[in-house]
Amino acid sequence: MDNCVFCKIVAGEIPSKKLYEDDKYLAFFDIAPMAPVHFLVIPKQHILTGISDINDDNADLVAGALKIAARLAKEQGLTSYRIVTNCGPDAGQTVFHLHFHVLGGTTLSNQMA
């Protein structure tokens, strides 16, 4: 996608503070963190706009992203954390490329729970 910020990050056109990268996924720290630890995990392929697009063909890709998120949270020293994904503009989604926010390192508000 030409206008997708995350696709541009994957392509190296926009810099990011990378936490993890392999052939299918990229994890990087959020530029406007909402917790002491706040990073995103994204699939490199722009095949999903949000969690509502999960289907039999891409469910393994989504599961892999969550597996990486959990491993990275542990590596960041988090024993308690939140994983968030927004689906649609009314839910606060601003980048329409499936991504998971991982937040922790402090007591998080129950407003999002």
Contact map, one row per residue, 1 for C-alpha under 8 A:
11110010000000000000000000000000000000000000010000000000000000000000000000000000000000000000000000000000000000000
11110011000000000000000000000000000000000000000000000000000000000000000000000000000000000000000000000000000000000
11111011000000000000000000000000000000000000000000000000000000000000000000000000000000000000000000000000000000000
11111111000000000000000000000000000000000000000000000000000000000000000000000000000000000000001110000000000000000
00111111100001000000000000000000000000000000000000000000000000000000000000000000000000000000001000000000000000000
00011111110000000000000000000000000000000100000000000000000000000000000000000000000000000000001010000000000000000
11111111111000000000000000000000000000000001110000000000000000000000000000000000000000000000000000000000000000000
01111111111111000000000000000000000000000000000000000000000000000000000000000000000000000000000000000000000000000
00001111111111110000000000000000000000000000000000000000000000000000000000000000000000000000000000000000000000000
00000111111110000000000001000000000000000001000000000000000000000000000000000000000000000000000000000000000000000
00000011111111000000000000000000000000000000000000000000000000000000000000000000000000000000000000000000000000000
00000001111111100000000000000000000000000000000000000000000000000000000000000000000000000000000000000000000000000
00000001111111100000000000000000000000000000000000000000000000000000000000000000000000000000000000000000000000000
00001001101111110000000000000000000000000000000000000000000000000000000000000000000000000000000000000000000000000
00000000100111111000000000000000000000000000000000000000000000000000000000000000000000000000000000000000000000000
00000000100001111100000000011000000000000000000000000000000000000000000000000000000000000000000000000000000000000
00000000000000111110000000011000000000000000000000000000000000000000000000000000000000000000000000000000000000000
00000000000000011111100001111000000000000000000000000000000000000000000000000000000000000000000000000000000000000
00000000000000001111100001111000000000100000000000000000000000000000000000000000000000000000000000000000000000000
00000000000000000111110011110000000000000000000000000000000000000000000000000000000000000000000000000000000000000
00000000000000000111111111100000000000000000000000000000000000000000000000000000000000000000000000000000000000000
00000000000000000001111111000000000000000000000000000000000000000000000000000000000000000000000000000000000000000
00000000000000000000111110000000000000000001000000000000000000000000000000000000000000000000000000000000000000000
00000000000000000000111111000000000000000011100000000000000000000000000000000000000000000000000000000000000000000
00000000000000000001111111100000000000001111000000000000000000001000000000000000000000000000000000000000000000000
00000000010000000111110111110000000000001111000000000000000000000000000000000000000000000000000000000000000000000
00000000000000000111100011111000000000111100000000000000000000000000000000000000000000000000000000000000000000000
00000000000000011111000001111100000000111000000000000000000000000000000000000000000000000000000000000000000000000
00000000000000011110000000111110100001110000000000000000000000000000000000000000000000000000000000000000000000000
00000000000000000000000000011111100001110000000000000000000000000000000000000000000000000000000000000000000000000
00000000000000000000000000001111100000000000000000000000000000000000000000000000000000000000000000000000000000000
00000000000000000000000000000111110000000000000000000000000000000000000000000000000000000000000000000000000000000
00000000000000000000000000001111111111100000000000000000000000000000000000000000000000000000000000000000000000000
00000000000000000000000000000001111101000000000000000000000000000000000000000000000000000000000000000010000000000
00000000000000000000000000000000111111000000000000000000000000000000000000000000000000000000000000000011110100000
00000000000000000000000000000000111111000000000000000000000000000000000000000000000000000000000000000011110000000
00000000000000000000000000000000101111100000000000000000000000000000000000010000000000000000000000000111100000000
00000000000000000000000000001100111111110000000000000000000000000000000000000000000000000000000000001111000000000
00000000000000000010000000111100100011111000000000000000000000000000000000000000000000000000000000001110000000000
00000000000000000000000000111100000001111100000000000000000000000000000000000000000000000000000000111100000000000
00000000000000000000000011110000000000111110000000000000000000001101100000000000000000000000000000111100000000000
00000100000000000000000011100000000000011111000000000000000000001000000000000000000000000000000011110000000000000
00000000000000000000000111000000000000001111110000000000000011001000000000000000000000000000000001100000000000000
00000010010000000000001111000000000000000111110000000000000000000000000000000000000000000000000000000000000000000
00000010000000000000000100000000000000000011111000000000000000000000000000000000000000000000000000000000000000000
10000010000000000000000000000000000000000011111110000000000000000000000000000000000000000000000011000000000000000
00000000000000000000000000000000000000000000111110000000000000000000000000000000000000000000000010000000000000000
00000000000000000000000000000000000000000000011111101100000000000000000000000000000000000000000111000000000000000
00000000000000000000000000000000000000000000011111111000000000000000000000000000000000000000000111000000000000000
00000000000000000000000000000000000000000000000111111100000000000000000000000000000011110000000111100000000000000
00000000000000000000000000000000000000000000000111111100000000000000000000000000000011100000000001000000000000000
00000000000000000000000000000000000000000000000011111100000000000000000000000000000000100000000000000000000000000
00000000000000000000000000000000000000000000000111111110000000000000000000000000000000000000000000000000000000000
00000000000000000000000000000000000000000000000101111111111001000000000000000000000000000000000000000000000000000
00000000000000000000000000000000000000000000000000001111111000000000000000000000000000000000000000000000000000000
00000000000000000000000000000000000000000000000000000111111000000000000000000000000000000000000000000000000000000
00000000000000000000000000000000000000000000000000000111111100000000000000000000000000000000000000000000000000000
00000000000000000000000000000000000000000000000000000111111111000000000000000000000000000000000000000000000000000
00000000000000000000000000000000000000000000000000000111111111100000000000000000000000000000000000000000000000000
00000000000000000000000000000000000000000000000000000000111111110000000000000000000000000000000000000000000000000
00000000000000000000000000000000000000000010000000000000011111111000000000000000000000000000000000000000000000000
00000000000000000000000000000000000000000010000000000100011111111100000000000000000000000000000000000000000000000
00000000000000000000000000000000000000000000000000000000001111111110000000000000000000000000000000000000000000000
00000000000000000000000000000000000000000000000000000000000111111111000000000000000000000000000000000000000000000
00000000000000000000000010000000000000001110000000000000000011111111100000000000000000000000000000010000000000000
00000000000000000000000000000000000000001000000000000000000001111111110000000000000000000000000000010000000000000
00000000000000000000000000000000000000000000000000000000000000111111111000000000000000000000000000000000000000000
00000000000000000000000000000000000000001000000000000000000000011111111100000000000000000000000000000000000000000
00000000000000000000000000000000000000001000000000000000000000001111111110000000001000000000000000010100000000000
00000000000000000000000000000000000000000000000000000000000000000111111111000000000000000000000000000000000000000
00000000000000000000000000000000000000000000000000000000000000000011111111100000000000000000000000000000000000000
00000000000000000000000000000000000000000000000000000000000000000001111111110000000000000000000000000000000000000
00000000000000000000000000000000000000000000000000000000000000000000111111111110100000000000000000000100000000000
00000000000000000000000000000000000000000000000000000000000000000000011111111110000000000000000000000000000000000
00000000000000000000000000000000000000000000000000000000000000000000001111111100000000000000000000000000000000000
00000000000000000000000000000000000010000000000000000000000000000000000111111100000000000000000000000000000000000
00000000000000000000000000000000000000000000000000000000000000000000000011111110000000000000000000000000000000000
00000000000000000000000000000000000000000000000000000000000000000000000011111111100000000000000000000001100000000
00000000000000000000000000000000000000000000000000000000000000000000000011001111100000000000000000000000000000000
00000000000000000000000000000000000000000000000000000000000000000000000000000111110000000000000000000001100000000
00000000000000000000000000000000000000000000000000000000000000000000000010000111111000000000000000000111100000000
00000000000000000000000000000000000000000000000000000000000000000000000000000001111100000000000000001111000000000
00000000000000000000000000000000000000000000000000000000000000000000100000000000111110000000000000011110000000000
00000000000000000000000000000000000000000000000000000000000000000000000000000000011111000000000000011100000000000
00000000000000000000000000000000000000000000000001100000000000000000000000000000001111100000000001111000000000000
00000000000000000000000000000000000000000000000001100000000000000000000000000000000111110011100000000000000000000
00000000000000000000000000000000000000000000000001110000000000000000000000000000000011111011100000000000000000000
00000000000000000000000000000000000000000000000001000000000000000000000000000000000001111111110000000000000000000
00000000000000000000000000000000000000000000000000000000000000000000000000000000000000111111110000000000000000000
00000000000000000000000000000000000000000000000000000000000000000000000000000000000000011111100000000000000000000
00000000000000000000000000000000000000000000000000000000000000000000000000000000000001111111100000000000000000000
00000000000000000000000000000000000000000000000000000000000000000000000000000000000001111111110000000000000000000
00000000000000000000000000000000000000000000000000000000000000000000000000000000000001111111111100000000000000000
00000000000000000000000000000000000000000000000000000000000000000000000000000000000000011001111100000000000000000
00011100000000000000000000000000000000000000000000000000000000000000000000000000000000000000111111000000000000000
00010000000000000000000000000000000000000000000111000000000000000000000000000000000000000000111111000000000000000
00010100000000000000000000000000000000000100011111000000000000000000000000000000000000000000001111100000000000000
00000000000000000000000000000000000000000110010111100000000000000000000000000000000010000000001111110000000000000
00000000000000000000000000000000000000011110000001000000000000000000000000000000000010000000000011111000000000000
00000000000000000000000000000000000000011100000000000000000000001100100000000000001110000000000001111100000000000
00000000000000000000000000000000000001111000000000000000000000000000000000000000011110000000000000111110000000000
00000000000000000000000000000000000011111000000000000000000000000000100010000000111100000000000000011111000000000
00000000000000000000000000000000011111100000000000000000000000000000000000000000111000000000000000001111100000000
00000000000000000000000000000000001111000000000000000000000000000000000000000101110000000000000000000111111100000
00000000000000000000000000000000001110000000000000000000000000000000000000000101100000000000000000000011111000000
00000000000000000000000000000000001100000000000000000000000000000000000000000000000000000000000000000001111100000
00000000000000000000000000000000000000000000000000000000000000000000000000000000000000000000000000000001111110000
00000000000000000000000000000000001000000000000000000000000000000000000000000000000000000000000000000001011111000
00000000000000000000000000000000000000000000000000000000000000000000000000000000000000000000000000000000001111111
00000000000000000000000000000000000000000000000000000000000000000000000000000000000000000000000000000000000111111
00000000000000000000000000000000000000000000000000000000000000000000000000000000000000000000000000000000000011111
00000000000000000000000000000000000000000000000000000000000000000000000000000000000000000000000000000000000011111
00000000000000000000000000000000000000000000000000000000000000000000000000000000000000000000000000000000000011111
